[in-house]
Amino acid sequence: MDQFTGEDLDCETHVVACDYIQYRVEREKLKWHDCPSLPEPSLICQTWRTLCNELEASNSKELIQLAKELPLTPTTLYIDFLKLALTIFESGINWGRIVALYTFGGILATSCI
């Protein structure tokens, strides 16, 4: 059985993240001008889209309110997102929290555009 190297996993994670952000931005009929070239969505990407859609549908008011409360400026956005990630994962990492971070990242991406 083939094993993923750290580099392979980083690449796959990057593709999944970019795919979801691109999907989320296009869903709002917006354009991500600097989007990297992406392959056709894999089963993992499609599943990730579904999970994030479900989480957003069940928590949309709270997530949108949280996005509005963040000061969205080019100089602070990364730091604020990192702080949020640290808060989400401070009591441990699980798949639900990872999906929440991606979902919120998609909301922030559309807000930034």
Biopython code that builds the backbone (N, CA, C, O; Angstrom):
import numpy as np
from Bio.PDB.StructureBuilder import StructureBuilder

atoms = [
    (1, "MET", "N", (0.838, -1.179, 0.000)),
    (1, "MET", "CA", (0.000, 0.000, 0.000)),
    (1, "MET", "C", (0.880, 1.238, 0.000)),
    (1, "MET", "O", (1.842, 1.323, 0.764)),
    (2, "ASP", "N", (0.555, 2.189, -0.850)),
    (2, "ASP", "CA", (1.329, 3.423, -0.914)),
    (2, "ASP", "C", (1.022, 4.295, 0.301)),
    (2, "ASP", "O", (-0.110, 4.337, 0.782)),
    (3, "GLN", "N", (2.023, 4.972, 0.774)),
    (3, "GLN", "CA", (1.879, 5.894, 1.889)),
    (3, "GLN", "C", (1.998, 7.315, 1.355)),
    (3, "GLN", "O", (2.794, 7.580, 0.454)),
    (4, "PHE", "N", (1.207, 8.227, 1.908)),
    (4, "PHE", "CA", (1.360, 9.638, 1.568)),
    (4, "PHE", "C", (2.584, 10.175, 2.287)),
    (4, "PHE", "O", (2.824, 9.849, 3.449)),
    (5, "THR", "N", (3.341, 10.983, 1.607)),
    (5, "THR", "CA", (4.410, 11.706, 2.283)),
    (5, "THR", "C", (3.802, 13.001, 2.817)),
    (5, "THR", "O", (2.688, 13.369, 2.443)),
    (6, "GLY", "N", (4.524, 13.680, 3.677)),
    (6, "GLY", "CA", (4.046, 14.960, 4.190)),
    (6, "GLY", "C", (3.779, 15.937, 3.066)),
    (6, "GLY", "O", (2.819, 16.706, 3.115)),
    (7, "GLU", "N", (4.634, 15.907, 2.045)),
    (7, "GLU", "CA", (4.476, 16.806, 0.900)),
    (7, "GLU", "C", (3.201, 16.481, 0.125)),
    (7, "GLU", "O", (2.487, 17.390, -0.300)),
    (8, "ASP", "N", (2.907, 15.183, -0.065)),
    (8, "ASP", "CA", (1.681, 14.784, -0.758)),
    (8, "ASP", "C", (0.449, 15.248, 0.009)),
    (8, "ASP", "O", (-0.506, 15.759, -0.576)),
    (9, "LEU", "N", (0.484, 15.064, 1.323)),
    (9, "LEU", "CA", (-0.648, 15.457, 2.153)),
    (9, "LEU", "C", (-0.833, 16.966, 2.123)),
    (9, "LEU", "O", (-1.964, 17.445, 2.045)),
    (10, "ASP", "N", (0.251, 17.717, 2.184)),
    (10, "ASP", "CA", (0.162, 19.174, 2.091)),
    (10, "ASP", "C", (-0.450, 19.594, 0.764)),
    (10, "ASP", "O", (-1.275, 20.506, 0.720)),
    (11, "CYS", "N", (-0.053, 18.936, -0.316)),
    (11, "CYS", "CA", (-0.574, 19.257, -1.646)),
    (11, "CYS", "C", (-2.072, 18.948, -1.714)),
    (11, "CYS", "O", (-2.850, 19.769, -2.200)),
    (12, "GLU", "N", (-2.477, 17.779, -1.236)),
    (12, "GLU", "CA", (-3.897, 17.405, -1.258)),
    (12, "GLU", "C", (-4.722, 18.356, -0.396)),
    (12, "GLU", "O", (-5.818, 18.757, -0.788)),
    (13, "THR", "N", (-4.207, 18.714, 0.761)),
    (13, "THR", "CA", (-4.904, 19.643, 1.644)),
    (13, "THR", "C", (-5.067, 20.995, 0.968)),
    (13, "THR", "O", (-6.124, 21.618, 1.067)),
    (14, "HIS", "N", (-4.035, 21.446, 0.290)),
    (14, "HIS", "CA", (-4.085, 22.717, -0.434)),
    (14, "HIS", "C", (-5.145, 22.669, -1.541)),
    (14, "HIS", "O", (-5.904, 23.622, -1.716)),
    (15, "VAL", "N", (-5.195, 21.575, -2.275)),
    (15, "VAL", "CA", (-6.179, 21.425, -3.352)),
    (15, "VAL", "C", (-7.596, 21.434, -2.780)),
    (15, "VAL", "O", (-8.477, 22.104, -3.318)),
    (16, "VAL", "N", (-7.819, 20.696, -1.696)),
    (16, "VAL", "CA", (-9.156, 20.650, -1.077)),
    (16, "VAL", "C", (-9.554, 22.047, -0.605)),
    (16, "VAL", "O", (-10.687, 22.475, -0.826)),
    (17, "ALA", "N", (-8.641, 22.752, 0.036)),
    (17, "ALA", "CA", (-8.945, 24.097, 0.534)),
    (17, "ALA", "C", (-9.262, 25.048, -0.623)),
    (17, "ALA", "O", (-10.266, 25.760, -0.590)),
    (18, "CYS", "N", (-8.413, 25.056, -1.632)),
    (18, "CYS", "CA", (-8.645, 25.944, -2.781)),
    (18, "CYS", "C", (-9.920, 25.576, -3.523)),
    (18, "CYS", "O", (-10.663, 26.456, -3.957)),
    (19, "ASP", "N", (-10.177, 24.279, -3.671)),
    (19, "ASP", "CA", (-11.397, 23.843, -4.340)),
    (19, "ASP", "C", (-12.621, 24.355, -3.598)),
    (19, "ASP", "O", (-13.555, 24.870, -4.213)),
    (20, "TYR", "N", (-12.619, 24.215, -2.271)),
    (20, "TYR", "CA", (-13.797, 24.659, -1.522)),
    (20, "TYR", "C", (-13.974, 26.177, -1.613)),
    (20, "TYR", "O", (-15.087, 26.663, -1.810)),
    (21, "ILE", "N", (-12.891, 26.914, -1.470)),
    (21, "ILE", "CA", (-12.998, 28.377, -1.553)),
    (21, "ILE", "C", (-13.507, 28.786, -2.932)),
    (21, "ILE", "O", (-14.383, 29.644, -3.044)),
    (22, "GLN", "N", (-12.953, 28.169, -3.990)),
    (22, "GLN", "CA", (-13.403, 28.483, -5.354)),
    (22, "GLN", "C", (-14.885, 28.139, -5.520)),
    (22, "GLN", "O", (-15.649, 28.924, -6.081)),
    (23, "TYR", "N", (-15.281, 26.979, -5.035)),
    (23, "TYR", "CA", (-16.679, 26.559, -5.102)),
    (23, "TYR", "C", (-17.582, 27.552, -4.372)),
    (23, "TYR", "O", (-18.623, 27.956, -4.890)),
    (24, "ARG", "N", (-17.172, 27.938, -3.166)),
    (24, "ARG", "CA", (-17.986, 28.837, -2.336)),
    (24, "ARG", "C", (-18.106, 30.213, -2.976)),
    (24, "ARG", "O", (-19.179, 30.816, -2.958)),
    (25, "VAL", "N", (-17.021, 30.707, -3.536)),
    (25, "VAL", "CA", (-17.019, 32.012, -4.200)),
    (25, "VAL", "C", (-17.914, 31.964, -5.437)),
    (25, "VAL", "O", (-18.714, 32.874, -5.655)),
    (26, "GLU", "N", (-17.790, 30.922, -6.241)),
    (26, "GLU", "CA", (-18.619, 30.799, -7.453)),
    (26, "GLU", "C", (-20.094, 30.635, -7.106)),
    (26, "GLU", "O", (-20.962, 31.094, -7.849)),
    (27, "ARG", "N", (-20.382, 29.984, -5.981)),
    (27, "ARG", "CA", (-21.771, 29.821, -5.550)),
    (27, "ARG", "C", (-22.436, 31.174, -5.323)),
    (27, "ARG", "O", (-23.648, 31.315, -5.490)),
    (28, "GLU", "N", (-21.644, 32.157, -4.943)),
    (28, "GLU", "CA", (-22.155, 33.516, -4.730)),
    (28, "GLU", "C", (-22.064, 34.360, -5.996)),
    (28, "GLU", "O", (-22.301, 35.568, -5.974)),
    (29, "LYS", "N", (-21.713, 33.698, -7.104)),
    (29, "LYS", "CA", (-21.578, 34.369, -8.398)),
    (29, "LYS", "C", (-20.483, 35.441, -8.375)),
    (29, "LYS", "O", (-20.608, 36.501, -8.987)),
    (30, "LEU", "N", (-19.406, 35.125, -7.645)),
    (30, "LEU", "CA", (-18.247, 36.002, -7.562)),
    (30, "LEU", "C", (-17.081, 35.337, -8.280)),
    (30, "LEU", "O", (-17.188, 34.191, -8.717)),
    (31, "LYS", "N", (-15.977, 36.048, -8.401)),
    (31, "LYS", "CA", (-14.810, 35.539, -9.117)),
    (31, "LYS", "C", (-13.575, 35.671, -8.247)),
    (31, "LYS", "O", (-13.279, 36.750, -7.732)),
    (32, "TRP", "N", (-12.848, 34.558, -8.082)),
    (32, "TRP", "CA", (-11.562, 34.562, -7.386)),
    (32, "TRP", "C", (-10.497, 34.674, -8.473)),
    (32, "TRP", "O", (-10.154, 33.688, -9.125)),
    (33, "HIS", "N", (-9.988, 35.866, -8.655)),
    (33, "HIS", "CA", (-9.088, 36.137, -9.774)),
    (33, "HIS", "C", (-7.730, 35.462, -9.644)),
    (33, "HIS", "O", (-7.101, 35.153, -10.656)),
    (34, "ASP", "N", (-7.267, 35.230, -8.430)),
    (34, "ASP", "CA", (-5.950, 34.620, -8.226)),
    (34, "ASP", "C", (-6.031, 33.133, -7.907)),
    (34, "ASP", "O", (-5.072, 32.565, -7.385)),
    (35, "CYS", "N", (-7.144, 32.499, -8.207)),
    (35, "CYS", "CA", (-7.303, 31.080, -7.897)),
    (35, "CYS", "C", (-6.269, 30.264, -8.670)),
    (35, "CYS", "O", (-6.098, 30.446, -9.875)),
    (36, "PRO", "N", (-5.580, 29.361, -7.966)),
    (36, "PRO", "CA", (-4.631, 28.503, -8.687)),
    (36, "PRO", "C", (-5.368, 27.537, -9.608)),
    (36, "PRO", "O", (-6.559, 27.282, -9.426)),
    (37, "SER", "N", (-4.675, 27.013, -10.573)),
    (37, "SER", "CA", (-5.253, 26.022, -11.471)),
    (37, "SER", "C", (-5.564, 24.761, -10.663)),
    (37, "SER", "O", (-4.698, 24.237, -9.963)),
    (38, "LEU", "N", (-6.787, 24.286, -10.764)),
    (38, "LEU", "CA", (-7.216, 23.134, -9.973)),
    (38, "LEU", "C", (-7.658, 21.988, -10.876)),
    (38, "LEU", "O", (-8.179, 22.218, -11.968)),
    (39, "PRO", "N", (-7.450, 20.751, -10.418)),
    (39, "PRO", "CA", (-7.964, 19.605, -11.172)),
    (39, "PRO", "C", (-9.479, 19.519, -11.005)),
    (39, "PRO", "O", (-10.063, 20.239, -10.195)),
    (40, "GLU", "N", (-10.102, 18.648, -11.764)),
    (40, "GLU", "CA", (-11.524, 18.388, -11.567)),
    (40, "GLU", "C", (-11.726, 17.946, -10.117)),
    (40, "GLU", "O", (-10.884, 17.236, -9.567)),
    (41, "PRO", "N", (-12.833, 18.355, -9.494)),
    (41, "PRO", "CA", (-13.036, 18.010, -8.090)),
    (41, "PRO", "C", (-13.045, 16.494, -7.864)),
    (41, "PRO", "O", (-13.776, 15.753, -8.521)),
    (42, "SER", "N", (-12.215, 16.062, -6.920)),
    (42, "SER", "CA", (-12.160, 14.643, -6.553)),
    (42, "SER", "C", (-13.352, 14.311, -5.655)),
    (42, "SER", "O", (-14.109, 15.199, -5.263)),
    (43, "LEU", "N", (-13.509, 13.053, -5.341)),
    (43, "LEU", "CA", (-14.571, 12.636, -4.424)),
    (43, "LEU", "C", (-14.378, 13.310, -3.070)),
    (43, "LEU", "O", (-15.350, 13.678, -2.410)),
    (44, "ILE", "N", (-13.123, 13.471, -2.658)),
    (44, "ILE", "CA", (-12.846, 14.153, -1.387)),
    (44, "ILE", "C", (-13.339, 15.602, -1.458)),
    (44, "ILE", "O", (-13.993, 16.079, -0.530)),
    (45, "CYS", "N", (-13.035, 16.289, -2.531)),
    (45, "CYS", "CA", (-13.480, 17.682, -2.683)),
    (45, "CYS", "C", (-15.000, 17.779, -2.711)),
    (45, "CYS", "O", (-15.578, 18.673, -2.093)),
    (46, "GLN", "N", (-15.635, 16.882, -3.413)),
    (46, "GLN", "CA", (-17.093, 16.902, -3.496)),
    (46, "GLN", "C", (-17.719, 16.629, -2.125)),
    (46, "GLN", "O", (-18.708, 17.261, -1.754)),
    (47, "THR", "N", (-17.149, 15.700, -1.386)),
    (47, "THR", "CA", (-17.643, 15.386, -0.049)),
    (47, "THR", "C", (-17.441, 16.579, 0.871)),
    (47, "THR", "O", (-18.317, 16.915, 1.669)),
    (48, "TRP", "N", (-16.291, 17.213, 0.757)),
    (48, "TRP", "CA", (-15.989, 18.384, 1.588)),
    (48, "TRP", "C", (-16.992, 19.492, 1.320)),
    (48, "TRP", "O", (-17.458, 20.144, 2.255)),
    (49, "ARG", "N", (-17.334, 19.717, 0.047)),
    (49, "ARG", "CA", (-18.328, 20.731, -0.312)),
    (49, "ARG", "C", (-19.663, 20.432, 0.373)),
    (49, "ARG", "O", (-20.306, 21.326, 0.923)),
    (50, "THR", "N", (-20.066, 19.164, 0.329)),
    (50, "THR", "CA", (-21.334, 18.762, 0.933)),
    (50, "THR", "C", (-21.329, 18.994, 2.439)),
    (50, "THR", "O", (-22.293, 19.529, 2.987)),
    (51, "LEU", "N", (-20.251, 18.597, 3.111)),
    (51, "LEU", "CA", (-20.149, 18.783, 4.558)),
    (51, "LEU", "C", (-20.212, 20.269, 4.932)),
    (51, "LEU", "O", (-20.921, 20.650, 5.863)),
    (52, "CYS", "N", (-19.478, 21.088, 4.211)),
    (52, "CYS", "CA", (-19.483, 22.521, 4.496)),
    (52, "CYS", "C", (-20.845, 23.141, 4.207)),
    (52, "CYS", "O", (-21.310, 23.995, 4.961)),
    (53, "ASN", "N", (-21.482, 22.719, 3.125)),
    (53, "ASN", "CA", (-22.833, 23.222, 2.815)),
    (53, "ASN", "C", (-23.808, 22.889, 3.934)),
    (53, "ASN", "O", (-24.616, 23.727, 4.334)),
    (54, "GLU", "N", (-23.730, 21.666, 4.436)),
    (54, "GLU", "CA", (-24.639, 21.244, 5.507)),
    (54, "GLU", "C", (-24.403, 22.047, 6.778)),
    (54, "GLU", "O", (-25.355, 22.477, 7.429)),
    (55, "LEU", "N", (-23.140, 22.249, 7.133)),
    (55, "LEU", "CA", (-22.834, 23.022, 8.331)),
    (55, "LEU", "C", (-23.293, 24.464, 8.171)),
    (55, "LEU", "O", (-23.876, 25.046, 9.086)),
    (56, "GLU", "N", (-23.028, 25.032, 7.009)),
    (56, "GLU", "CA", (-23.440, 26.421, 6.779)),
    (56, "GLU", "C", (-24.956, 26.555, 6.800)),
    (56, "GLU", "O", (-25.483, 27.525, 7.344)),
    (57, "ALA", "N", (-25.655, 25.602, 6.220)),
    (57, "ALA", "CA", (-27.120, 25.670, 6.193)),
    (57, "ALA", "C", (-27.712, 25.635, 7.600)),
    (57, "ALA", "O", (-28.712, 26.299, 7.874)),
    (58, "SER", "N", (-27.097, 24.865, 8.482)),
    (58, "SER", "CA", (-27.643, 24.742, 9.825)),
    (58, "SER", "C", (-27.152, 25.822, 10.786)),
    (58, "SER", "O", (-27.681, 25.949, 11.891)),
    (59, "ASN", "N", (-26.162, 26.591, 10.385)),
    (59, "ASN", "CA", (-25.592, 27.630, 11.264)),
    (59, "ASN", "C", (-25.359, 28.947, 10.535)),
    (59, "ASN", "O", (-24.504, 29.730, 10.947)),
    (60, "SER", "N", (-26.090, 29.203, 9.476)),
    (60, "SER", "CA", (-25.772, 30.349, 8.621)),
    (60, "SER", "C", (-25.849, 31.681, 9.354)),
    (60, "SER", "O", (-24.971, 32.523, 9.169)),
    (61, "LYS", "N", (-26.854, 31.898, 10.170)),
    (61, "LYS", "CA", (-26.995, 33.183, 10.852)),
    (61, "LYS", "C", (-25.800, 33.452, 11.763)),
    (61, "LYS", "O", (-25.253, 34.555, 11.774)),
    (62, "GLU", "N", (-25.404, 32.444, 12.519)),
    (62, "GLU", "CA", (-24.288, 32.612, 13.453)),
    (62, "GLU", "C", (-22.971, 32.851, 12.712)),
    (62, "GLU", "O", (-22.185, 33.715, 13.098)),
    (63, "LEU", "N", (-22.735, 32.079, 11.643)),
    (63, "LEU", "CA", (-21.487, 32.223, 10.896)),
    (63, "LEU", "C", (-21.400, 33.564, 10.189)),
    (63, "LEU", "O", (-20.342, 34.193, 10.181)),
    (64, "ILE", "N", (-22.495, 34.005, 9.599)),
    (64, "ILE", "CA", (-22.507, 35.297, 8.917)),
    (64, "ILE", "C", (-22.309, 36.427, 9.929)),
    (64, "ILE", "O", (-21.587, 37.386, 9.654)),
    (65, "GLN", "N", (-22.945, 36.317, 11.093)),
    (65, "GLN", "CA", (-22.766, 37.335, 12.133)),
    (65, "GLN", "C", (-21.316, 37.389, 12.596)),
    (65, "GLN", "O", (-20.758, 38.471, 12.776)),
    (66, "LEU", "N", (-20.708, 36.223, 12.788)),
    (66, "LEU", "CA", (-19.306, 36.176, 13.195)),
    (66, "LEU", "C", (-18.413, 36.826, 12.144)),
    (66, "LEU", "O", (-17.488, 37.563, 12.486)),
    (67, "ALA", "N", (-18.682, 36.560, 10.879)),
    (67, "ALA", "CA", (-17.896, 37.173, 9.795)),
    (67, "ALA", "C", (-18.043, 38.688, 9.802)),
    (67, "ALA", "O", (-17.075, 39.403, 9.541)),
    (68, "LYS", "N", (-19.238, 39.187, 10.096)),
    (68, "LYS", "CA", (-19.466, 40.632, 10.128)),
    (68, "LYS", "C", (-18.721, 41.289, 11.289)),
    (68, "LYS", "O", (-18.348, 42.460, 11.210)),
    (69, "GLU", "N", (-18.507, 40.536, 12.360)),
    (69, "GLU", "CA", (-17.843, 41.095, 13.540)),
    (69, "GLU", "C", (-16.329, 41.209, 13.363)),
    (69, "GLU", "O", (-15.684, 41.983, 14.070)),
    (70, "LEU", "N", (-15.760, 40.453, 12.436)),
    (70, "LEU", "CA", (-14.318, 40.526, 12.214)),
    (70, "LEU", "C", (-13.978, 41.759, 11.385)),
    (70, "LEU", "O", (-14.670, 42.077, 10.417)),
    (71, "PRO", "N", (-12.914, 42.447, 11.770)),
    (71, "PRO", "CA", (-12.495, 43.599, 10.968)),
    (71, "PRO", "C", (-11.772, 43.113, 9.701)),
    (71, "PRO", "O", (-10.587, 42.782, 9.747)),
    (72, "LEU", "N", (-12.473, 43.074, 8.608)),
    (72, "LEU", "CA", (-11.909, 42.541, 7.368)),
    (72, "LEU", "C", (-11.056, 43.577, 6.660)),
    (72, "LEU", "O", (-11.542, 44.354, 5.838)),
    (73, "THR", "N", (-9.787, 43.572, 6.994)),
    (73, "THR", "CA", (-8.834, 44.421, 6.289)),
    (73, "THR", "C", (-7.701, 43.523, 5.811)),
    (73, "THR", "O", (-7.419, 42.508, 6.448)),
    (74, "PRO", "N", (-7.055, 43.861, 4.727)),
    (74, "PRO", "CA", (-5.959, 43.027, 4.222)),
    (74, "PRO", "C", (-4.852, 42.801, 5.249)),
    (74, "PRO", "O", (-4.198, 41.759, 5.230)),
    (75, "THR", "N", (-4.637, 43.758, 6.136)),
    (75, "THR", "CA", (-3.540, 43.611, 7.099)),
    (75, "THR", "C", (-3.909, 42.781, 8.322)),
    (75, "THR", "O", (-3.024, 42.222, 8.970)),
    (76, "THR", "N", (-5.193, 42.688, 8.652)),
    (76, "THR", "CA", (-5.581, 41.958, 9.863)),
    (76, "THR", "C", (-6.292, 40.640, 9.595)),
    (76, "THR", "O", (-6.429, 39.826, 10.508)),
    (77, "LEU", "N", (-6.745, 40.412, 8.378)),
    (77, "LEU", "CA", (-7.559, 39.236, 8.100)),
    (77, "LEU", "C", (-6.850, 37.929, 8.452)),
    (77, "LEU", "O", (-7.437, 37.062, 9.100)),
    (78, "TYR", "N", (-5.607, 37.782, 8.035)),
    (78, "TYR", "CA", (-4.883, 36.539, 8.296)),
    (78, "TYR", "C", (-4.739, 36.306, 9.799)),
    (78, "TYR", "O", (-4.975, 35.198, 10.281)),
    (79, "ILE", "N", (-4.358, 37.331, 10.530)),
    (79, "ILE", "CA", (-4.179, 37.202, 11.980)),
    (79, "ILE", "C", (-5.510, 36.864, 12.647)),
    (79, "ILE", "O", (-5.557, 35.997, 13.520)),
    (80, "ASP", "N", (-6.585, 37.530, 12.251)),
    (80, "ASP", "CA", (-7.898, 37.257, 12.841)),
    (80, "ASP", "C", (-8.359, 35.834, 12.524)),
    (80, "ASP", "O", (-8.933, 35.160, 13.379)),
    (81, "PHE", "N", (-8.110, 35.382, 11.301)),
    (81, "PHE", "CA", (-8.487, 34.015, 10.933)),
    (81, "PHE", "C", (-7.660, 33.005, 11.726)),
    (81, "PHE", "O", (-8.187, 31.985, 12.171)),
    (82, "LEU", "N", (-6.384, 33.279, 11.903)),
    (82, "LEU", "CA", (-5.521, 32.399, 12.684)),
    (82, "LEU", "C", (-5.980, 32.342, 14.138)),
    (82, "LEU", "O", (-6.007, 31.264, 14.731)),
    (83, "LYS", "N", (-6.337, 33.472, 14.714)),
    (83, "LYS", "CA", (-6.849, 33.500, 16.087)),
    (83, "LYS", "C", (-8.124, 32.672, 16.202)),
    (83, "LYS", "O", (-8.308, 31.930, 17.167)),
    (84, "LEU", "N", (-9.004, 32.803, 15.209)),
    (84, "LEU", "CA", (-10.235, 32.034, 15.208)),
    (84, "LEU", "C", (-9.928, 30.539, 15.151)),
    (84, "LEU", "O", (-10.532, 29.747, 15.874)),
    (85, "ALA", "N", (-8.992, 30.161, 14.290)),
    (85, "ALA", "CA", (-8.612, 28.748, 14.179)),
    (85, "ALA", "C", (-8.076, 28.227, 15.505)),
    (85, "ALA", "O", (-8.433, 27.128, 15.930)),
    (86, "LEU", "N", (-7.233, 28.997, 16.152)),
    (86, "LEU", "CA", (-6.690, 28.580, 17.445)),
    (86, "LEU", "C", (-7.797, 28.429, 18.486)),
    (86, "LEU", "O", (-7.758, 27.518, 19.313)),
    (87, "THR", "N", (-8.777, 29.319, 18.442)),
    (87, "THR", "CA", (-9.910, 29.228, 19.363)),
    (87, "THR", "C", (-10.735, 27.968, 19.084)),
    (87, "THR", "O", (-11.125, 27.257, 20.010)),
    (88, "ILE", "N", (-10.996, 27.701, 17.809)),
    (88, "ILE", "CA", (-11.786, 26.517, 17.443)),
    (88, "ILE", "C", (-11.101, 25.241, 17.922)),
    (88, "ILE", "O", (-11.764, 24.321, 18.400)),
    (89, "PHE", "N", (-9.784, 25.184, 17.796)),
    (89, "PHE", "CA", (-9.058, 23.959, 18.103)),
    (89, "PHE", "C", (-8.450, 23.917, 19.500)),
    (89, "PHE", "O", (-7.731, 22.970, 19.819)),
    (90, "GLU", "N", (-8.721, 24.925, 20.352)),
    (90, "GLU", "CA", (-8.077, 24.950, 21.659)),
    (90, "GLU", "C", (-8.469, 23.772, 22.548)),
    (90, "GLU", "O", (-7.697, 23.380, 23.423)),
    (91, "SER", "N", (-9.627, 23.216, 22.343)),
    (91, "SER", "CA", (-10.021, 22.055, 23.164)),
    (91, "SER", "C", (-9.871, 20.745, 22.397)),
    (91, "SER", "O", (-10.418, 19.717, 22.799)),
    (92, "GLY", "N", (-9.133, 20.785, 21.299)),
    (92, "GLY", "CA", (-8.866, 19.563, 20.542)),
    (92, "GLY", "C", (-9.260, 19.704, 19.081)),
    (92, "GLY", "O", (-10.013, 20.596, 18.692)),
    (93, "ILE", "N", (-8.724, 18.794, 18.295)),
    (93, "ILE", "CA", (-8.992, 18.787, 16.858)),
    (93, "ILE", "C", (-9.885, 17.594, 16.544)),
    (93, "ILE", "O", (-9.607, 16.468, 16.955)),
    (94, "ASN", "N", (-10.954, 17.857, 15.814)),
    (94, "ASN", "CA", (-11.791, 16.777, 15.291)),
    (94, "ASN", "C", (-12.341, 17.226, 13.936)),
    (94, "ASN", "O", (-12.211, 18.389, 13.555)),
    (95, "TRP", "N", (-12.952, 16.290, 13.221)),
    (95, "TRP", "CA", (-13.417, 16.596, 11.867)),
    (95, "TRP", "C", (-14.479, 17.683, 11.845)),
    (95, "TRP", "O", (-14.510, 18.495, 10.921)),
    (96, "GLY", "N", (-15.342, 17.712, 12.837)),
    (96, "GLY", "CA", (-16.374, 18.742, 12.879)),
    (96, "GLY", "C", (-15.781, 20.139, 12.955)),
    (96, "GLY", "O", (-16.266, 21.066, 12.307)),
    (97, "ARG", "N", (-14.736, 20.283, 13.746)),
    (97, "ARG", "CA", (-14.087, 21.587, 13.881)),
    (97, "ARG", "C", (-13.328, 21.961, 12.607)),
    (97, "ARG", "O", (-13.265, 23.134, 12.239)),
    (98, "ILE", "N", (-12.764, 20.982, 11.953)),
    (98, "ILE", "CA", (-12.067, 21.248, 10.695)),
    (98, "ILE", "C", (-13.068, 21.711, 9.638)),
    (98, "ILE", "O", (-12.807, 22.664, 8.902)),
    (99, "VAL", "N", (-14.201, 21.039, 9.567)),
    (99, "VAL", "CA", (-15.251, 21.449, 8.622)),
    (99, "VAL", "C", (-15.723, 22.865, 8.961)),
    (99, "VAL", "O", (-15.955, 23.674, 8.063)),
    (100, "ALA", "N", (-15.863, 23.161, 10.249)),
    (100, "ALA", "CA", (-16.294, 24.500, 10.660)),
    (100, "ALA", "C", (-15.297, 25.562, 10.196)),
    (100, "ALA", "O", (-15.694, 26.630, 9.730)),
    (101, "LEU", "N", (-14.012, 25.268, 10.322)),
    (101, "LEU", "CA", (-12.998, 26.234, 9.898)),
    (101, "LEU", "C", (-13.061, 26.467, 8.389)),
    (101, "LEU", "O", (-13.003, 27.609, 7.933)),
    (102, "TYR", "N", (-13.179, 25.393, 7.617)),
    (102, "TYR", "CA", (-13.294, 25.541, 6.160)),
    (102, "TYR", "C", (-14.561, 26.322, 5.796)),
    (102, "TYR", "O", (-14.528, 27.213, 4.947)),
    (103, "THR", "N", (-15.658, 25.984, 6.436)),
    (103, "THR", "CA", (-16.927, 26.650, 6.145)),
    (103, "THR", "C", (-16.811, 28.145, 6.407)),
    (103, "THR", "O", (-17.224, 28.964, 5.587)),
    (104, "PHE", "N", (-16.249, 28.487, 7.546)),
    (104, "PHE", "CA", (-16.088, 29.896, 7.876)),
    (104, "PHE", "C", (-15.100, 30.572, 6.923)),
    (104, "PHE", "O", (-15.284, 31.733, 6.557)),
    (105, "GLY", "N", (-14.073, 29.857, 6.530)),
    (105, "GLY", "CA", (-13.124, 30.392, 5.553)),
    (105, "GLY", "C", (-13.815, 30.737, 4.242)),
    (105, "GLY", "O", (-13.500, 31.752, 3.620)),
    (106, "GLY", "N", (-14.750, 29.903, 3.823)),
    (106, "GLY", "CA", (-15.511, 30.180, 2.598)),
    (106, "GLY", "C", (-16.368, 31.418, 2.728)),
    (106, "GLY", "O", (-16.480, 32.212, 1.793)),
    (107, "ILE", "N", (-16.974, 31.579, 3.893)),
    (107, "ILE", "CA", (-17.790, 32.783, 4.144)),
    (107, "ILE", "C", (-16.901, 34.027, 4.128)),
    (107, "ILE", "O", (-17.262, 35.048, 3.543)),
    (108, "LEU", "N", (-15.743, 33.935, 4.772)),
    (108, "LEU", "CA", (-14.828, 35.071, 4.788)),
    (108, "LEU", "C", (-14.342, 35.404, 3.377)),
    (108, "LEU", "O", (-14.235, 36.575, 3.012)),
    (109, "ALA", "N", (-14.049, 34.372, 2.591)),
    (109, "ALA", "CA", (-13.576, 34.609, 1.222)),
    (109, "ALA", "C", (-14.595, 35.398, 0.416)),
    (109, "ALA", "O", (-14.237, 36.333, -0.299)),
    (110, "THR", "N", (-15.856, 35.025, 0.530)),
    (110, "THR", "CA", (-16.886, 35.761, -0.211)),
    (110, "THR", "C", (-17.042, 37.177, 0.337)),
    (110, "THR", "O", (-17.307, 38.110, -0.421)),
    (111, "SER", "N", (-16.881, 37.338, 1.634)),
    (111, "SER", "CA", (-16.962, 38.678, 2.230)),
    (111, "SER", "C", (-15.823, 39.563, 1.743)),
    (111, "SER", "O", (-16.012, 40.756, 1.504)),
    (112, "CYS", "N", (-14.654, 38.978, 1.599)),
    (112, "CYS", "CA", (-13.483, 39.749, 1.160)),
    (112, "CYS", "C", (-13.616, 40.192, -0.289)),
    (112, "CYS", "O", (-13.196, 41.290, -0.655)),
    (113, "ILE", "N", (-14.197, 39.339, -1.099)),
    (113, "ILE", "CA", (-14.339, 39.666, -2.519)),
    (113, "ILE", "C", (-15.402, 40.731, -2.672)),
    (113, "ILE", "O", (-15.688, 41.161, -3.790)),
]
sb = StructureBuilder()
sb.init_structure("model")
sb.init_model(0)
sb.init_chain("A")
sb.init_seg("    ")
for serial, (resi, resn, name, xyz) in enumerate(atoms, 1):
    if name == "N":
        sb.init_residue(resn, " ", resi, " ")
    sb.init_atom(name, np.array(xyz, "f"), 0.0, 1.0, " ", f" {name:<3s}", serial, name[0])
structure = sb.get_structure()
